[in-house]
């Protein structure tokens, strides 16, 4: 007996061979579905195949997805519980759901089909992927971020990585409900955002840095002019006065590149109150620090690092990419005077995300940067019945010489700040 997949492959070939691209482009999804239903029924009847109605409907759905959607990926893209899609060749498709990676039953017919889908994704966003340009980094129409690598660079077949764009932004309330932070920590970060402190969000890949940046941005005043700079636009600011800038890769003639550094330099001429860089990863860090030091208080960015101290070391390295003339001591003084708060986020082995530390950059003592940890997550190394790691959020209190404390007094939020610390201290005592 012929399997359903083999029947589908045969029907697909016959239908695709007979298709007229102009006709397909003139039909909407419903009309195309009706046409394909008739074609599938006709071919199955002609070849005397026994195919249940439900499987025929699956055939039609798969054909529609491949002709006007993303083929086998379409069902994964429509599943809101999935945050990441990772394809390693046509038979290996993985997803991340609730922080955990799992393999799916979805696969492609062959490498040719996967490559065609990859090229379609790239062409829809004005990019190309072929032998002369085997990698592509782009943003889909719905805001999802996609990276494509094709053979021979990808040895085991075409690789596609998609970071799905969440339809609803996650705020501090939801992060507290998820256990990513305590209510008191959220209150302190809200004060830090309102008081125009310069904030770096540090963490690993997929730890939730952009989610945290989106949540922080909700507490920026609506009277401020904000310029956002990203490789792929993911930030969703609700304020009315926002200018969104996105980098551009080289065109077919290897010209027209617009880097993050170019955009940061240009943004300084746009009279911004705050500059938000989606992710600092290179020499743009130097201009970002200059902006923070020259009247653009309240600027924010993210970067990849495992601890707050590692984050500062990474910033030092990125500044050195921009200029080799500055001595290390001068770079550190620039960083210390620019950065006020570092929020460290991690994705734990149970799939959960936690704010591991909120740290204030106090100053320099000799050649060493002095950091003061305001909050931290202390794991108990026990798991609950749901398999989630348990622990508690702790605080050492806030110093009176703290920049956060001084800014809170200036903005009239001192009472809200001290109330948050008193509340958490009382919880710890209990």
QUIMO-V209189 format. One record per run of one state. SS is the DSSP state (~ for helix, > for strand, _ for the rest). FROM is the first residue (numbers start at 0). TO is the last residue. If there is no record, write none. Layout:
SS/FROM/TO + SS/FROM/TO
//
This chain:
_/0/2 + ~/3/17 + _/18/19 + ~/20/25 + _/26/27 + ~/28/45 + _/46/51 + ~/52/67 + _/68/71 + ~/72/76 + _/77/80 + >/81/87 + _/88/91 + >/92/96 + _/97/98 + >/99/102 + _/103/109 + ~/110/123 + _/124/128 + >/129/129 + _/130/131 + >/132/132 + _/133/133 + >/134/138 + _/139/143 + >/144/148 + _/149/157 + >/158/162 + _/163/170 + ~/171/176 + _/177/181 + ~/182/193 + _/194/197 + >/198/202 + _/203/207 + ~/208/216 + _/217/224 + >/225/229 + _/230/240 + >/241/245 + _/246/246 + >/247/247 + _/248/256 + >/257/257 + _/258/258 + ~/259/266 + _/267/272 + >/273/276 + _/277/282 + ~/283/292 + _/293/298 + >/299/303 + _/304/306 + ~/307/321 + _/322/326 + ~/327/337 + _/338/339 + >/340/346 + _/347/351 + >/352/364 + _/365/366 + >/367/382 + _/383/387 + >/388/394 + _/395/401 + ~/402/409 + _/410/412 + ~/413/428 + _/429/429
//
